[in-house]
Amino acid sequence: MPQEFLKVPSREHGITGWHAHELPGTWRDHQLVPRRWLEVATRRFVRADGATPNDYGYTFWIMDEVDGVPRDAFSTHGDRLNDSYVVPSLDPPERAKVRNELLQKIVAALRK
């Protein structure tokens, strides 16, 4: 059975993550996506019986059980490693530090 999926460039993944956190569902002062949907989409899916079978919300991967990562972190994953990571609890200076540390680790791994 062929697999169908949407190929989304990295820029759009970044925009999706940014909109989910910084501008929750709004565009030019219009609420396009209900805030409540974004709250649910960026949290682990819970079945009617209370089970949480995997780390997926609605559209977003939930990173609430990753060691050393804040429990509110979530991400999108796309074709060719076009990923977006969002950590709402980090304020901008902390985000820059985390981004820089991650970039340093990526560069070091690529040099091996």
PyMOL commands that set and color helices and strands:
alter all, ss='L'
color gray80, all
select helices_A, chain A and resi 10-21+35-41+79-81+92-111
alter helices_A, ss='H'
color red, helices_A
select strands_A, chain A and resi 26-27+30-31+61-62+74-77+83-86
alter strands_A, ss='S'
color yellow, strands_A
deselect
rebuild
show_as cartoon
